[in-house]
Every structure is written in structure tokens, then in C-alpha cells.
């Protein structure tokens, strides 16, 4: 089985909600064989869990790639002061605060963010790696297609692990 995370592989495919429990259930109950109307080898529970984990890893990779693309396009800014100014000026579609960031700064920015979606999904190291900069603790993505793509991937990732969901302050 191959997860078509980019939704571009040929063929009709079988759609499953982007949630770990849905994928594990579909694999364990042989629902893919039913959807494709053909034989699919019945996987073990371990294989179902491994497949769901590989999908989760792929979704996380896509979210981080969307973040990096936003930075390269000039639609993402990092650094507490830059982020604070962008939030105060209404120039942020999403606020990312690293999961391992200090709560004080995260809370200050979340208050300024108001209704702006706040995401705490990645470590400082993961955010920094995606952006190609050091110590990316707080990041905003400006309104537009880059923010929309990132938020879509974060919604998918939320089906696999705990993240501060878009639209909810951290």
C-alpha cells in the first residue's frame, strides 16, 4: 500500500480520513481490499500500525516542507519581535510556536494573536531545520496560499498526534 499524500498518483485510490485510528481500522479490517474489489494481503496489527506511522511521518514531512516553502517565498518570518509586530499589525495567518518553547513567550504571542490560528506541533530543531535558520522558536506565515497549504497539512497531522489545532489558542 502507498499513501498518496500529494493526491497525484494515477488510479482511483481509496479515501480514508487522515486519522491514525481510521487508517489502522481500514488496514486491520481489510477495507482496502473491499474498496479495490481485489485481493489485498491481510496485514498484521503491527503492519497496520507501521503503515499508519509511515503516513503520519509523511504528513509531518509535508507540513515542514510547506513551512520551508513559505520561508523561501518570503511569506514566513521568525523571531519574537518580528512575529509580535506581524501579529499586532494583522499580517499573520498562522502563528507557530515551537512545542519546546518557553511558556511565557508563547502565551504573550498567543494573546496578541487573538483569533489567528496558533500551532505548537514541532520542536525548535524541526522548525529551524525546515526554515534553514537557527533557533526558530516563533514563526508566522502571512495570509495567502502558503498559509493555506500549511494549515491544511497541520489539520491532517492533527489526526495522528497532538498539535495545537488551528483556530484555537495554545
C-alpha positions, 0 to 999 in steps of 0.5 A: 500500500502507498499513501498518496499524500500529494493526491497525484498518483494515477488510479482511483485510490481509496479515501480514508480520513487522515486519522491514525485510528481510521487508517489502522481500522481500514488496514486491520479490517481489510477495507482496502481490499473491499474498496479495490474489489481485489485481493489485498494481503491481510496485514498484521496489527503491527503492519497496520500500525507501521503503515499508519506511522509511515503516513503520519511521518509523511504528513509531518514531512509535508507540513515542514516542507510547506513551512520551508516553502513559505520561508523561501517565498518570503511569506514566513518570518521568525523571531519574537519581535518580528512575529509580535509586530506581524501579529499586532499589525494583522499580517499573520495567518498562522502563528507557530510556536515551537512545542519546546518553547518557553511558556511565557513567550508563547502565551504573550504571542498567543494573546496578541494573536487573538483569533489567528490560528496558533500551532505548537506541533514541532520542536525548535530543531524541526522548525529551524531545520525546515526554515534553514535558520537557527533557533526558530522558536516563533514563526508566522506565515502571512495570509495567502496560499502558503498559509493555506497549504500549511494549515491544511497539512497541520489539520491532517497531522492533527489526526495522528498526534497532538498539535495545537489545532488551528483556530484555537489558542495554545 
